[in-house]
């Protein structure tokens, strides 16, 4: 079992995929991390924009279940990872990938500016990847389907 954290500004009992925002790094999904401090930073950031109180929700997930799901895992920032993020954050792209879970690094906070530079060909793909790398260790798990979310156990 792995322990995963979700940083937010309120508490809730049920994850509702339709309430998850689209156009994030790995598309619409319920985002978690194995790093508690990363979840806390996300919670504080959300409170800065939306109010509320920093809240960390904890979940357990049986890693054996990955074998029964369609999972995409990015070990580190690569050109494939950058292209995947670019496609998911592109509001003109209405097609969602078909992964149940996507795992990989978090793109840094300058992602919107970097996307614009890449989109307008001011920077190339290699520079885009470099700009998307986060300065400290991190990981995000995006649970993108009801099937995957149902396997999370709130603790």
Helices and strands as residue ranges (DSSP letters): E 2-8, G 17-19, E 30-32, H 36-50, E 55-61, G 63-68, E 71-73, H 79-89, E 101-104, H 111-119, H 125-132, E 140-143, H 146-149, E 153-154
